[in-house]
Amino acid sequence: MLWNVTLTLLKGLGTTAEIFFLTLLFALPLGLVIAFGSMNRWQPFRFLLFGQTPPGAFGRRLAGFRPISALCNVLVWVVRGTPLMLQLIGFMYIPGIAGHNFWPAGDTGRMMATVVAFSLNYACYFSVIYRGGIQGVPVGQREAGEVLGMTKSQIFFKITLLQMVKRIVPPMSNEIITLVKDTSLARMIAVYELTFTGYSYMKSSGLVWPFFYTGVFYLLFVGVLTIVFSWVERKLDYFR
């Protein structure tokens, strides 16, 4: 019995791992894009400050408006301010309610909706961590790079990025470990992940222990990630 349950739960763990790795694949680069967007300084109405007549209060506000930064900040605010479960259900069912369901039928569509919802959610959280890491690098180091004749891309990749990685590893590892446990929310749209697999035994056979047995798999998954992140932190100790 234990062996059969373990094999069944391993299939659910495979789905959990798929959600986990696909989310990281899309959320990590998307989070960096959102972070750069939130720090964007483009001001399309700045020309109002240089007119023949001085602008009023509204004109000055409009001149300082940064649309890309504002859009990214609103996106982060909405995503961080609403439950992931609500976002997951919304991504799955709102397109169908609106009459434009673009998700494929069956398990594939549910998995795609899950990955999109998780990726956008975690990208917003990652963006805040990225931004903190980038802004945490002393301005003097970037200015020193400019004095040495380095381009902006060289300054970012050779000075800012390496120090940013060192700063963001602890908070990023915490978010990534949280992602492992958040994958259990996929059961809300009938994705057959680890928790749903264990819960199915309660509905079909009345067995409770397989549901709690799933905790062992989560502990092992998180344990492996903890070891990996500890190794990464040791490798980055040269920044101390």
DAMOPE-V39173 format. One record per backbone hydrogen bond with DSSP energy under -1.0 kcal/mol. NH is the residue of the N-H (numbers start at 1). CO is the residue of the C=O. Records with the same first field share a line. If there is no record, write none. Layout:
# DAMOPE-V39173
NH=CO + CO
This chain:
# DAMOPE-V39173
5=1
6=2
7=3
8=4
9=5
10=6
11=7
12=8
13=9
14=10
15=11
16=12
17=13
18=14
19=15
20=16
21=17
22=18
23=19
24=20
25=21
26=22
27=23
28=24
30=26
31=27
32=28
33=29
34=30
35=31
36=32
37=33
38=34
39=35
40=37
46=43
48=45
49=46
50=47
60=56
61=57
62=58
63=59
64=60
65=62
70=66
71=67
72=68
73=69
74=70
75=71
76=72
77=73
78=74
79=75
80=76
81=77
87=83
88=84
89=85
90=86
91=87
92=88
93=89
94=90
97=93
98=94
99=96
100=95
110=106
111=107
112=108
113=109
114=110
115=111
116=112
117=113
118=114
119=115
120=116
121=117
122=118
123=119
124=120
125=121
126=122
127=123
128=124
129=125
130=126
131=127
132=128
133=129
134=130
135=131
136=132
137=134
141=138
143=139
144=140
145=141
146=142
147=143
148=144
149=146
150=145
155=151
156=152
157=153
158=154
159=155
160=155
161=156
163=159
164=160
165=161
166=162
167=163
168=164
169=165
172=168
173=169
174=170
175=171
176=172
177=173
178=174
179=175
180=176
181=177
182=178
183=179
184=181
185=182
186=183
187=184
188=185
189=186
190=187
191=186
193=191
197=193
198=194
199=195
200=196
203=199
204=200
205=201
207=201
211=208
212=208
213=209
215=212
216=213
218=214
219=215
220=216
221=217
222=218
223=219
224=220
225=221
226=222
227=223
228=224
229=225
230=226
231=227
232=228
233=229
234=230
235=231
236=232
237=234
239=236
240=237
